[in-house]
Amino acid sequence: MPKTPTNVPKISKPSTNQYGTMIGRVDPDVTFTFFVEIDGIRCVKFAEARGLEWKAETVSFYEGGNPSYKVNLVGPGSFTPLTLKKGFFAASSEFFKWFQAIMDGGRTPVDRVTVSLVILDRAGEEVGRYNFFRAFMSKYTGPGFNATENAIAFEEIEITYDYFTFMPGAAGGALQSGMAAGKK
């Protein structure tokens, strides 16, 4: 039976000491393991999701006749549309059907949906989700075709929404368990 080397450190789950300081190794969550839910229906064919951004405008003004500097206040915020990219499947045209329903000239009301971007850890457990509320497709980009290339065709949609929230998952990463903040 081979002897186990004694100089190899054992990596275990992180824990905290009596002061709430994190002990052990904690890796950040990976970004390549995710799926998208559209109104609770799981869609797993996505290659990329980007555009998760909120930005506040600043309102600057001189206060009380002081010309030395401006006072800055937080103004209205705006959200960047979410862009989802997936491989093109000719037999599956859900993006195109959604696109057609929106551009039918107003004959049918636009269905606004809840879109969730669900992030998983390496074990496949949910570590968190971004929920995008009252979302609708605002742009569709079909696949590009080039006979001289041997590449996968992708289609892309842009989703506009009113706002998003983040909900930590049950997998218990450092942030969710309070360890990053030094809490027990």
For each residue, the residues with C-beta under 8 A, 3 or more apart:
1:
2:
3:
4: 8
5: 8
6:
7:
8: 4 5
9:
10:
11: 24 25
12: 15 24
13: 24
14: 22 23 24 25 26 174 179
15: 12 22 23 24
16: 19 20 21 22 23 179 182 184
17: 20 21 23
18:
19: 16 182
20: 16 17 182 183 184
21: 16 17 182
22: 14 15 16 26 174 179 180 182
23: 14 15 16 17
24: 11 12 13 14 15
25: 11 14
26: 14 22 173 174 179 180
27:
28:
29: 119 121 127 128 173
30: 33 121 122
31: 34 119
32:
33: 30 119 120 121 122 124
34: 31 46 49 117 118 119 120
35: 42 43 44 46 118 120
36: 42 43 44 46 49 84 115 116 117 118
37: 40 41 42 43 114 115 116 118
38: 41 43 113 114 115
39: 113 114 115
40: 37 114
41: 37 38
42: 35 36 37
43: 35 36 37 38 46
44: 35 36
45: 86 87 89
46: 34 35 36 43 49 84 85 86
47: 85 86 87 154
48: 83 84 85
49: 34 36 46 52 82 83 84 85 117
50: 82 83 85
51: 80 81 82 83 158
52: 49 80 82 117 130 164
53: 79 80
54: 77 78 79 80 164
55: 77 78 80
56: 74 75 76 77
57: 75 76 77 78
58: 72 73 74 75
59: 72 73 74 75
60: 70 71 72 73
61: 70 71 73
62: 65 66 67 70 71
63: 66 70 71
64:
65: 62
66: 62 63 69
67: 62
68:
69: 66
70: 60 61 62 63
71: 60 61 62 63
72: 58 59 60
73: 58 59 60 61
74: 56 58 59 77
75: 56 57 58 59
76: 56 57
77: 54 55 56 57 74
78: 54 55 57
79: 53 54 161 162 163 164
80: 51 52 53 54 55
81: 51 138 139 158 159 160 161
82: 49 50 51 52 115 117 132 135 158 159 161
83: 48 49 50 51 156 157 158 159
84: 36 46 48 49 156 157 159
85: 46 47 48 49 50 154 155 156
86: 45 46 47 95 154 155 156
87: 45 47 152 153 154 155
88: 142 143 152 153 154 155
89: 45 92
90: 93
91:
92: 89
93: 90 96 97
94: 97 98
95: 86 98 99 137 140 155 157
96: 93 99 100 140 142 155
97: 93 94 100 101
98: 94 95 101 102 137 157
99: 95 96 102 103 137 140 157
100: 96 97 103 104
101: 97 98 104 108 110 111
102: 98 99 110 136 137
103: 99 100
104: 100 101 107 108
105:
106:
107: 104
108: 101 104
109:
110: 101 102 136
111: 101 136
112: 134 135 136
113: 38 39 135 136
114: 37 38 39 40 131 132 133 134 135
115: 36 37 38 39 82 131 132 135 159 161
116: 36 37 129 130 131 132
117: 34 36 49 52 82 129 130 132
118: 34 35 36 37 126 128 129
119: 29 31 33 34 126 127 128 129 130 169
120: 33 34 35 124 125 126 127
121: 29 30 33 124 125 127 171 173
122: 30 33
123: 171
124: 33 120 121
125: 120 121 169 170 171
126: 118 119 120 129 169 170 171
127: 29 119 120 121 168 169 171 173 176
128: 29 118 119 166 167 168 169 173 176
129: 116 117 118 119 126 166 167 169
130: 52 116 117 119 164 165 166
131: 114 115 116 164 165 166 167
132: 82 114 115 116 117 135 159 161 163 164
133: 114 161 162 163 164 165
134: 112 114 161 162 163
135: 82 112 113 114 115 132 159 160 161 162
136: 102 110 111 112 113 159 160 161
137: 95 98 99 102 140 157 158 159 160
138: 81 158 159 160
139: 81 156 157 158
140: 95 96 99 137 155 156 157 158
141: 155 156 157
142: 88 96 155
143: 88 153 154 155
144: 153 154
145: 153
146: 149 151
147:
148:
149: 146
150:
151: 146
152: 87 88
153: 87 88 143 144 145
154: 47 85 86 87 88 143 144
155: 85 86 87 88 95 96 140 141 142 143
156: 83 84 85 86 139 140 141
157: 83 84 95 98 99 137 139 140 141
158: 51 81 82 83 137 138 139 140
159: 81 82 83 84 115 132 135 136 137 138
160: 81 135 136 137 138
161: 79 81 82 115 132 133 134 135 136 164
162: 79 133 134 135
163: 79 132 133 134
164: 52 54 79 130 131 132 133 161
165: 130 131 133
166: 128 129 130 131
167: 128 129 131
168: 127 128 173 175 176
169: 119 125 126 127 128 129 173 176
170: 125 126
171: 121 123 125 126 127 176
172: 176 177
173: 26 29 121 127 128 168 169 176 177
174: 14 22 26 177 179 180
175: 168 179 180 181
176: 127 128 168 169 171 172 173
177: 172 173 174
178: 181 182 183 184
179: 14 16 22 26 174 175 182 183
180: 22 26 174 175
181: 175 178
182: 16 19 20 21 22 178 179
183: 20 178 179
184: 16 20 178
